[in-house]
Amino acid sequence: MSPQLLLIIGRGILAALCYWDAKKQGLSETYAYGLTLLTFFFPVFGIPIYFIVRSQAHVIKSNNAKLPTRLCPKCGHDNPGNLNQCEKCQNQLTL
């Protein structure tokens, strides 16, 4: 195999791993595709940007995990504490 082909295969694998991890971290489809393309075509810039975005997604995810939750009295769905209506049945949530 030629070195150019190995480089393209390596970039493809790296881009696919970035996409998979971005989706696993809960990033949107747009971010995942953008990071994938950036990592594939500009790996010198894409990889550091990917790690910055990934660390920020982790901080956001951990902050959301600390939000209190409220159970719906009608259906029992566990809702984020900042909602006034149940996500599942639209019932009004009370304090």
Secondary structure, DSSP 8 states (H G I E B T S, - for coil): --HHHHHHHHHHHHHHHHHHHHHHTT--HHHHHHHHHHHHH-HHHHHHHHHHHHHHHHHHHHHHHTS-EEE-TTT--EEETT-SB-TTT--B---
